[in-house]
Amino acid sequence: MHQQVLETPTQTPLSSSASTRRYDLDWLRVIAFTLLILYHTGMFFVSWEWHIKNNVLAEWMELPMAWLNRWRMPLLFLISGISIQFLLRKRSSGAFALDRLKRLGIPLLFGMLVVVPPQIYFERLTQGETYNYLEFWATVFQFQPYPEGNFSWHHLWYLPYILVYSLIGIPLWSWLRSAGGQKLTAYLAEKAQNPLWLFFPVVLWHWAANFVIDFPTTHNLTWDWENHFHSFSLFILGFVLGTQDGFRLAMTRWRVWALSVAIGLGLVLTFGFWLPEVKWTASLEALYEFLNTSYSWSALVAIFGYGDRYLNRPSALLTYANRAVYPFYILHQTVIICLAYPMTNWSWSPELKFLCLAMGTFGLCWALYEFLIKRWRVTRLVFGVNG
């Protein structure tokens, strides 16, 4: 992925002697961030907590967003882990660490000081503040954390997480690439050819954690323990999946089965838990968490399987999108909020607003990338564009 966040490999896994780029992972990365932009556009219209809200909600959007929400971020953490395995083939651990600080740290710092503040500014206006933007922006440099202050990474929380995971995992990455580590991953890849082994170990690992670590998601790097458990586990799993072709082949082989399970579980969750009023008990909550986790992993297996089967091919569109997707990710939520704020009290239907907001967000992100970001070295640096 051009050594950006979530880079994907330029070579095949360790067990293969071929030298073929995994274009399917590039495509999945682009698709995942496209869905993320649409998801955050939808947040303007649903009842879930977000920075600003439309004057009329469209709660029907919550159902497709719930289907998406269970696997969208796990997909990104898995692809991130796969990318680390391939990056380490081309550089030493020290060079790898410096690359991660450059590709993730610089865009994060720039984002917190320049890209994210407009989001907070418009949120403050909805709360009754009357200052102009320059007066507001001066308060960002007081470095008081949001929500009490105006210093935050907001949607960019993903960057410090994978930066820290990448660096603290260096000893583990080294061991997994050693003879002993390759022997272990080869054994696991062989076991994964059985769909029960492909499915249950991952599901049980994440399901059990829900009962051991009961902690709300905060996106606070130092106080987000359940999220860290799931995200770092997926990050490590992604690294492991990238070491052996057997994992890819197993997911491709069982993709139809995984998709069928995911659809079936999604329907059970929809009509059994998400739509009706549920009287929760401890046992019912345990069942729900198991079904929810099973749905998420089945969907991910299907996504990787179908991606390998149908998306593992180059194209000019992929080359362009793969280079642009990181700046799109950095910009998108700020663009959404800047466009949405003046639309808040318009009489348009939520559906029409969503369409215009989504098209406007993609269009403005593209214009900023095409005519500004990719044109100069400094803008490429702060937006993580390689070259």
C-alpha positions in Angstrom: 0.0 0.0 0.0 2.9 2.3 -0.8 4.1 2.2 2.8 1.1 4.2 4.1 -1.2 3.2 7.0 -2.5 -0.2 6.3 0.0 -1.0 3.6 -0.6 -4.3 1.9 2.1 -6.6 0.6 4.2 -6.4 -2.5 5.1 -10.1 -2.0 3.3 -13.3 -1.2 3.4 -14.9 2.3 6.5 -16.6 3.6 5.4 -20.0 2.6 5.3 -19.1 -1.1 8.2 -18.6 -3.4 6.2 -16.4 -5.9 6.5 -12.7 -6.0 3.0 -11.5 -6.7 1.2 -8.4 -5.2 -1.9 -9.1 -3.2 -4.2 -6.7 -5.1 -7.2 -8.1 -3.2 -5.9 -6.6 0.0 -5.4 -3.2 -1.7 -9.0 -3.4 -2.9 -10.3 -4.4 0.5 -8.5 -1.5 2.1 -10.0 1.0 -0.4 -13.5 -0.5 0.1 -13.2 -0.5 3.9 -12.4 3.2 4.0 -15.1 4.0 1.5 -17.6 2.3 3.8 -16.2 4.2 6.7 -16.9 7.5 5.0 -20.5 6.4 4.3 -20.8 5.2 7.9 -19.7 8.5 9.3 -22.0 10.4 6.9 -24.8 8.3 8.4 -23.9 9.3 11.9 -25.3 12.8 11.2 -28.8 11.2 10.8 -29.1 8.5 13.5 -29.8 8.6 17.2 -26.4 7.5 18.3 -24.1 10.0 19.9 -22.1 12.1 17.5 -20.6 15.6 17.2 -23.5 17.3 15.4 -27.0 16.1 14.4 -29.5 16.8 11.6 -32.8 18.4 12.6 -34.7 15.3 11.6 -33.3 11.8 12.4 -33.6 8.8 10.1 -33.4 5.9 12.5 -33.9 3.4 9.7 -30.3 4.0 8.8 -29.2 2.4 12.1 -30.0 -1.1 10.9 -27.6 -1.2 7.9 -25.1 0.6 10.0 -25.4 -2.0 12.7 -24.7 -4.8 10.1 -21.6 -2.8 8.9 -20.4 -1.8 12.4 -19.6 -5.3 13.5 -16.8 -5.9 11.0 -15.7 -2.6 9.5 -12.9 -1.7 12.1 -11.9 -5.4 12.6 -11.3 -5.6 8.9 -9.0 -2.6 9.0 -7.0 -4.0 12.0 -6.6 -7.3 10.2 -5.3 -5.7 7.0 -3.0 -3.5 9.2 -1.5 -6.6 10.7 -1.0 -8.3 7.4 0.8 -5.2 6.1 3.3 -5.2 9.0 4.4 -8.7 8.1 5.3 -7.7 4.6 7.0 -4.4 5.6 9.4 -6.2 7.9 10.7 -8.3 5.0 12.1 -5.1 3.4 13.7 -3.4 6.3 15.3 -3.8 9.8 13.3 -3.3 13.0 14.8 0.1 13.5 14.0 1.3 10.0 10.5 -0.1 10.3 10.0 1.8 13.6 11.2 5.1 11.9 8.9 4.5 9.0 5.9 4.0 11.2 6.6 7.2 13.1 6.9 9.1 9.8 3.9 7.5 8.1 1.6 7.5 11.1 3.0 10.0 13.6 3.4 13.0 11.3 -0.2 12.8 9.8 -1.6 12.3 13.3 0.1 15.4 14.7 -0.9 17.4 11.6 -4.4 16.1 11.9 -4.8 17.0 15.6 -3.6 20.5 15.0 -5.1 21.3 11.6 -7.6 18.8 10.3 -9.6 17.8 13.4 -10.2 21.3 15.0 -13.0 22.4 12.5 -15.0 19.4 13.7 -14.8 20.6 17.3 -15.4 24.2 16.3 -18.8 23.4 14.6 -19.7 21.2 17.6 -19.0 24.2 19.9 -21.2 26.4 17.8 -24.1 24.0 18.2 -23.5 24.2 22.0 -23.9 28.0 22.0 -20.4 29.3 21.5 -20.0 32.5 19.4 -16.3 32.9 18.9 -14.8 33.0 15.4 -12.6 30.3 14.1 -9.3 32.0 14.8 -10.3 32.6 18.4 -11.4 29.0 18.7 -8.2 27.6 17.1 -6.0 29.4 19.6 -7.7 27.3 22.3 -6.5 24.1 20.6 -2.9 25.0 21.5 -3.8 25.0 25.2 -3.7 21.2 24.6 -6.6 20.5 27.0 -8.1 17.2 26.0 -11.6 17.0 24.5 -14.4 17.1 25.5 -13.4 19.6 28.3 -10.9 21.2 25.9 -10.5 21.4 22.2 -7.5 19.1 21.6 -8.4 15.7 20.2 -7.7 13.1 17.5 -11.4 12.3 17.0 -11.7 9.9 14.0 -7.9 9.6 13.7 -7.8 7.5 16.9 -7.0 4.6 14.6 -3.5 6.0 13.8 -2.0 6.1 17.4 -3.5 2.6 18.0 -1.8 0.9 15.1 1.4 3.0 15.6 1.7 1.7 19.2 0.7 -1.8 18.2 3.3 -1.8 15.5 6.1 -0.7 17.8 5.4 -2.7 20.9 4.9 -5.8 18.8 8.3 -5.7 17.2 9.7 -8.6 19.4 6.6 -10.7 18.6 6.9 -9.9 14.8 10.6 -11.0 14.9 9.7 -14.3 16.7 6.8 -15.1 14.3 9.2 -14.7 11.4 11.8 -17.0 13.0 12.0 -20.8 12.3 9.9 -21.5 15.5 7.3 -19.0 14.6 7.0 -20.2 11.0 6.5 -23.7 12.3 3.7 -22.6 14.5 1.9 -20.5 11.8 2.3 -23.4 9.3 0.6 -25.7 11.8 -2.2 -23.2 12.4 -2.6 -22.7 8.6 -3.0 -26.5 8.2 -5.6 -26.6 11.0 -7.5 -23.7 9.4 -8.4 -25.9 6.4 -11.0 -27.3 8.7 -13.9 -24.8 8.9 -14.3 -25.5 12.6 -10.7 -24.5 13.3 -11.0 -21.5 11.0 -14.1 -20.4 12.9 -14.2 -21.3 16.6 -10.8 -20.4 18.1 -11.1 -16.7 17.0 -14.8 -16.5 18.0 -14.2 -18.0 21.4 -11.2 -15.9 22.1 -13.1 -12.6 21.5 -16.3 -13.8 23.0 -14.7 -14.8 26.3 -13.0 -11.5 26.5 -16.3 -9.8 26.8 -16.8 -11.4 30.2 -13.2 -10.9 31.5 -12.7 -7.3 30.4 -15.8 -5.2 30.9 -14.7 -1.8 29.8 -16.4 0.9 27.7 -14.9 2.0 24.4 -13.3 5.4 24.9 -10.7 5.8 22.0 -8.4 7.0 24.8 -5.1 5.3 24.1 -4.3 4.9 27.8 -7.8 3.9 29.0 -9.5 1.7 26.5 -8.7 -1.8 27.6 -11.4 -3.9 26.0 -11.0 -2.2 22.7 -7.3 -2.7 23.0 -7.8 -6.4 23.6 -9.9 -6.9 20.6 -8.0 -4.6 18.3 -4.5 -5.8 19.2 -5.6 -9.4 19.0 -6.9 -8.7 15.4 -3.7 -6.9 14.6 -1.7 -9.9 15.6 -4.0 -12.3 13.9 -3.6 -10.2 10.7 0.2 -10.6 10.9 -0.2 -14.4 11.4 -2.6 -14.6 8.4 -0.1 -12.9 6.2 2.7 -15.5 7.0 1.2 -18.5 5.3 -0.7 -18.9 2.0 -2.7 -21.6 3.7 -4.8 -19.1 5.6 -5.7 -17.3 2.4 -6.6 -20.5 0.6 -8.8 -21.7 3.6 -10.8 -18.4 3.5 -11.2 -18.6 -0.2 -12.3 -22.3 0.0 -14.9 -21.6 2.8 -16.1 -18.2 1.5 -19.6 -19.4 0.5 -20.1 -21.2 3.9 -18.9 -18.1 5.8 -21.1 -15.8 3.9 -24.1 -18.0 4.5 -23.4 -18.1 8.2 -22.9 -14.4 8.3 -26.2 -13.6 6.6 -28.0 -16.1 8.8 -26.6 -14.7 12.0 -27.2 -11.2 10.8 -30.9 -11.9 10.4 -31.0 -13.6 13.8 -29.4 -10.6 15.4 -31.7 -8.2 13.5 -35.0 -9.9 14.3 -34.0 -11.4 17.7 -32.2 -8.5 19.3 -31.9 -5.2 17.3 -35.5 -4.6 16.2 -37.5 -5.9 19.2 -37.5 -4.7 22.8 -35.3 -7.2 24.6 -35.5 -8.1 28.3 -31.9 -8.7 29.0 -30.6 -11.5 31.3 -27.1 -12.6 31.9 -27.6 -15.8 29.8 -29.3 -13.9 27.0 -26.5 -11.3 26.9 -23.9 -14.1 26.7 -25.8 -15.6 23.8 -26.1 -12.3 22.1 -22.3 -11.7 22.4 -21.6 -15.1 21.0 -23.9 -14.5 18.0 -22.5 -11.0 17.5 -18.9 -12.2 17.6 -19.7 -15.2 15.3 -21.4 -12.8 12.8 -18.4 -10.5 12.7 -15.8 -13.3 12.1 -17.9 -15.1 9.6 -18.3 -11.8 7.6 -14.6 -11.2 7.7 -13.8 -14.7 6.5 -16.3 -14.2 3.6 -14.8 -10.8 2.8 -11.3 -12.1 2.6 -12.4 -15.2 0.7 -14.4 -13.3 -1.9 -11.7 -10.7 -2.1 -9.0 -13.2 -3.0 -11.3 -14.9 -5.5 -12.5 -11.8 -7.4 -10.4 -8.8 -6.5 -6.8 -10.1 -6.8 -6.1 -8.2 -10.0 -4.5 -4.8 -10.8 -6.2 -1.8 -12.4 -5.5 1.8 -13.0 -8.4 2.8 -10.7 -6.9 0.7 -7.9 -3.5 2.3 -8.3 -5.1 5.8 -8.0 -7.5 4.9 -5.2 -4.8 3.1 -3.2 -2.6 6.2 -3.2 -5.5 8.6 -2.4 -7.3 6.6 0.3 -5.1 7.7 3.2 -5.7 11.4 2.6 -9.4 10.6 2.2 -9.4 8.9 5.5 -7.7 11.9 7.2 -10.0 14.5 5.7 -13.4 12.8 5.5 -14.9 13.4 8.9 -13.9 17.1 8.9 -15.4 17.5 5.4 -18.6 15.8 6.5 -19.1 18.1 9.5 -18.2 21.2 7.6 -20.7 20.4 4.9 -23.3 19.1 7.3 -23.4 22.0 9.7 -25.1 24.5 7.4 -27.5 21.7 6.2 -28.7 21.0 9.8 -32.0 22.9 9.6 -32.7 22.6 5.9 -36.2 21.2 5.1 -34.8 18.5 2.8 -35.4 14.9 3.7 -32.7 13.0 5.5 -32.3 10.7 2.5 -31.7 13.6 0.1 -29.3 15.2 2.6 -27.4 12.0 3.0 -27.0 11.6 -0.7 -25.8 15.2 -1.2 -23.5 15.0 1.9 -21.9 11.7 0.7 -21.4 13.0 -2.8 -20.1 16.3 -1.5 -17.6 14.6 0.9 -16.2 12.3 -1.8 -16.0 15.2 -4.3 -14.3 17.7 -1.9 -11.8 15.0 -0.6 -11.0 14.2 -4.2 -10.5 17.8 -5.2 -8.2 18.5 -2.1 -6.2 15.4 -2.9 -5.9 15.9 -6.7 -5.2 19.7 -6.7 -3.4 20.2 -3.4 -2.2 17.2 -1.4 -0.4 15.2 -4.1 1.1 18.3 -5.8 3.7 19.3 -3.1 6.2 17.3 -1.0 5.1 18.9 2.3 1.4 18.1 1.8 2.3 14.6 0.8 4.3 14.3 4.0 1.6 15.5 6.3 -1.0 13.4 4.6 1.1 10.3 4.5 1.3 10.0 0.7 4.4 8.0 -0.4 6.8 9.6 -2.8 
